[in-house]
């Protein structure tokens, strides 16, 4: 899912920018708001399932999800706008995924 999201961002940077800005417009279509809500619900369900399986730290979903989304979206934005070297853009997503997984992992118990 992470690779699909970043791939979409890279392939559709201008569309993504438009979608992100217009969804906050009072005149945004119901279809756009539904699509945004569906994506968010899917992510929340995946995180909740990870918590049930003990693979994601026990926190309110938003407290886990916001850092994940900020990291992922920030990387996608940097890559889409050419702010990363080609070498970093090429292998950087693997590093971002590893970083996210470590950040979501349950706290180590001493």
N, C-alpha and C positions, 0 to 999 in steps of 0.2 A: 504494500500500500504506500509506503514511504517513497519508493522508487517511482511509482505511478504518479504520485502527487508532484514530486520534483520534476519528472518528465513533462507533465502537463504544464507546470510553471515555465519551464525552459522553452517549450514549444509554443506557448501561448501567452507570453509575458504581457502583451498589451491587453489581451482579453482578460487575463487575471486581474490586472490593475483596474480595468473597468468594472469587473464583477465585484471586487473588494470595495470600490468606492461607491458604486450605485446601490449596494445592498443596504446602505445606511440612509438612502434617500427616502423620504416619506412616500414617494411615488413608485418605489420599487415594486415590481410585479410579484404576485403571490407565488408564481412558479419559481422565481429566483429565491425567494425566502424559503420556500419548501425545499429546494435543492440544497441550500445552505444548512437548513435544519437537519436534513437527512444525513448529510456528511458529518455533522457534529454528533448526531445520535449514534452513528456507526462507530466513531472514534470512542465515544463514551462507553459503548457496549464492549468494545475490545479492551479498554482499560479496566473496566469492571471485571471482565472475565480474567484478565491477568491478575487482578487482586484476589479473586476467588481461588486461583491456582497458586497463589503465593509468589508470583513472578513480578508483581508490580507493588511498590510500597503502598502501605495503607495510609492514605490521605484522601481528603475530598477530591473527586475526579478533577475538578477545575484546577486544584493546586498541583496536580501532576500534569494535566493536559496543557495548561498555559505555557510552562517552560518547554514542553515538547514542541508545541506548535511554533513558539517564538524561535526556537533553534532551527527547526525545519524550514519555516518560512523565510527566516533570515538567510539561511544558506541558499535557498532557491532564488531569493532576490539578488544576492551577491553574484551568483552564477549567471542569472539571466541578464544582469546589467553589465557583465564583463569585468566585474571587480576582482575576480579570481584569475590567477594565471591558468592557462590550459591544463598544466600538470595538476594543480590543486583542484580544479574543477573536475578533472577526470577521476581521481581517487578520493576526493574530499567527501563524497557522499558516504562512502564506507566508514570514514572517520566520524561523520555526523551520526550515523546510525549507531555505531559503537558507543558514542558519547551519550546518546539518548537512552540506550539500553542500560548503561551504568547509572544514569541519573534516575531511572525509573525503578531500579532494583530495590528490593526491600533493604531497610537499614541493616547493617551487620550487627549482630548481637555478640557482645563480648562474653 
